Amino acid sequence: MSSVTISTIISFATKFEEDSSRLYSKLAELSVEKKDVLMSFAKESIENSLFVTRTYRETVSDALETSFSFEGLDLNDYIVETTLKNNIDYAEALRTAINVEEKAINFYLEASKRSKSLLSTIPRALTVVAERRSRRKLKLESLLSQTD
């Protein structure tokens, strides 16, 4: 297995957030009533991407990058489908989004835990995004319970 560096983590996080933003934009099309909430999730995903990328750029130097890796972290464990099927119903789309949030939370928390020895800013940024996504998951679960 190849080493997973902090730049790999940041690239993975950026793609995860961009894919999530597209998911929430599409999900918003399925519910006029909850469109504002769902579009706020799409916007927050873009903000998450910018936040972790900015933190990385402000913190990590080439010297740190080459001497630190996330030994044993397999990013394949966190890959999740973020594309909604055509004609998917709203409740199933919410369940898909909840699954995405669970994967994201686990990814950010594990990456944060493994980067504690790097610098405080990187794990803190990853933990902040995990907390945001945990709150989002709770909101999604609430929306799902309203569909039953």
C-alpha positions as CSV (number, residue, x, y, z in Angstrom):
1,M,0.0,0.0,0.0
2,S,1.4,3.4,-0.9
3,S,1.7,6.2,1.7
4,V,-1.2,8.6,2.1
5,T,0.2,12.1,2.6
6,I,-1.6,15.1,3.9
7,S,-1.9,16.5,0.3
8,T,-3.6,13.2,-0.6
9,I,-6.0,13.7,2.3
10,I,-6.7,17.3,1.3
11,S,-7.3,16.3,-2.4
12,F,-9.7,13.5,-1.2
13,A,-11.5,15.9,1.1
14,T,-11.9,18.5,-1.7
15,K,-13.4,15.9,-4.1
16,F,-15.6,14.6,-1.3
17,E,-16.9,18.1,-0.6
18,E,-17.4,19.0,-4.3
19,D,-19.3,15.7,-4.9
20,S,-21.4,16.4,-1.8
21,S,-22.2,19.8,-3.0
22,R,-23.5,18.4,-6.3
23,L,-25.5,15.8,-4.4
24,Y,-27.2,18.5,-2.3
25,S,-27.9,20.7,-5.3
26,K,-29.6,17.7,-7.0
27,L,-31.4,16.7,-3.8
28,A,-32.8,20.3,-3.5
29,E,-34.5,19.8,-6.9
30,L,-36.5,17.0,-5.3
31,S,-38.0,19.1,-2.5
32,V,-39.2,22.6,-3.1
33,E,-40.2,22.8,0.5
34,K,-36.7,22.0,1.8
35,K,-34.7,23.6,-1.1
36,D,-33.2,26.3,1.0
37,V,-31.9,23.9,3.7
38,L,-30.5,21.5,1.1
39,M,-28.8,24.3,-0.9
40,S,-27.2,25.5,2.3
41,F,-25.7,22.1,2.6
42,A,-24.3,22.4,-0.9
43,K,-22.9,25.8,-0.1
44,E,-21.4,24.5,3.2
45,S,-19.6,21.7,1.3
46,I,-17.9,24.2,-0.9
47,E,-17.0,26.2,2.3
48,N,-15.6,23.0,3.9
49,S,-13.4,22.4,0.8
50,L,-12.1,25.9,0.9
51,F,-11.5,25.7,4.7
52,V,-9.4,22.5,4.7
53,T,-7.5,23.6,1.6
54,R,-6.7,27.0,3.0
55,T,-5.7,25.5,6.3
56,Y,-3.4,23.1,4.5
57,R,-1.8,25.8,2.4
58,E,-1.2,28.1,5.4
59,T,0.3,25.3,7.5
60,V,2.1,22.5,5.7
61,S,5.5,23.0,4.2
62,D,7.3,20.7,1.8
63,A,9.5,19.5,4.6
64,L,6.5,18.4,6.7
65,E,4.8,16.8,3.7
66,T,7.6,14.5,2.8
67,S,8.2,13.3,6.4
68,F,4.6,12.6,7.3
69,S,2.1,10.0,6.0
70,F,-1.1,8.4,7.1
71,E,0.2,4.9,7.4
72,G,-2.5,2.3,7.1
73,L,-5.3,4.8,6.1
74,D,-7.1,3.4,3.1
75,L,-9.1,6.1,1.3
76,N,-11.1,3.4,-0.5
77,D,-12.9,2.8,2.8
78,Y,-14.4,6.3,2.5
79,I,-15.5,6.3,-1.2
80,V,-19.3,6.6,-1.4
81,E,-21.7,7.1,-4.3
82,T,-22.9,10.8,-4.4
83,T,-24.8,10.7,-7.6
84,L,-28.6,10.3,-7.3
85,K,-30.3,7.9,-9.6
86,N,-32.8,9.3,-12.1
87,N,-36.4,9.3,-10.7
88,I,-35.2,8.6,-7.1
89,D,-37.8,9.5,-4.5
90,Y,-37.1,12.1,-1.9
91,A,-36.9,9.7,1.0
92,E,-34.4,7.4,-0.8
93,A,-32.3,10.5,-1.8
94,L,-32.2,11.5,1.9
95,R,-31.0,8.1,2.9
96,T,-28.3,8.4,0.3
97,A,-27.3,11.7,1.7
98,I,-27.2,10.3,5.3
99,N,-24.9,7.5,4.1
100,V,-22.6,10.1,2.5
101,E,-22.5,12.1,5.8
102,E,-21.6,8.9,7.7
103,K,-18.7,8.2,5.4
104,A,-17.6,11.8,5.5
105,I,-17.7,12.0,9.3
106,N,-15.7,8.8,9.7
107,F,-13.1,10.0,7.1
108,Y,-12.6,13.4,8.7
109,L,-12.4,12.0,12.3
110,E,-9.9,9.2,11.3
111,A,-7.8,11.7,9.3
112,S,-7.9,14.1,12.2
113,K,-6.9,11.4,14.7
114,R,-4.0,10.3,12.5
115,S,-2.7,13.8,12.0
116,K,-2.6,14.9,15.6
117,S,1.2,14.7,15.6
118,L,1.5,16.8,12.4
119,L,0.3,20.3,13.6
120,S,-2.7,21.4,15.6
121,T,-4.3,23.3,12.7
122,I,-4.7,20.4,10.4
123,P,-6.5,18.0,12.8
124,R,-8.6,20.9,14.1
125,A,-9.8,21.8,10.6
126,L,-10.6,18.1,9.9
127,T,-12.5,17.9,13.2
128,V,-14.5,21.1,12.5
129,V,-15.7,19.6,9.2
130,A,-16.6,16.3,10.9
131,E,-18.7,18.3,13.4
132,R,-20.4,20.3,10.7
133,R,-21.2,17.1,8.8
134,S,-22.5,15.5,12.1
135,R,-24.9,18.4,12.5
136,R,-25.9,18.0,8.8
137,K,-26.6,14.3,9.3
138,L,-28.9,15.0,12.2
139,K,-30.8,17.5,10.1
140,L,-31.1,15.0,7.3
141,E,-32.4,12.3,9.7
142,S,-35.0,14.8,10.9
143,L,-36.0,15.5,7.3
144,L,-36.2,11.8,6.6
145,S,-38.4,11.2,9.7
146,Q,-40.8,13.9,8.3
147,T,-41.3,11.8,5.2
148,D,-42.6,8.7,7.0
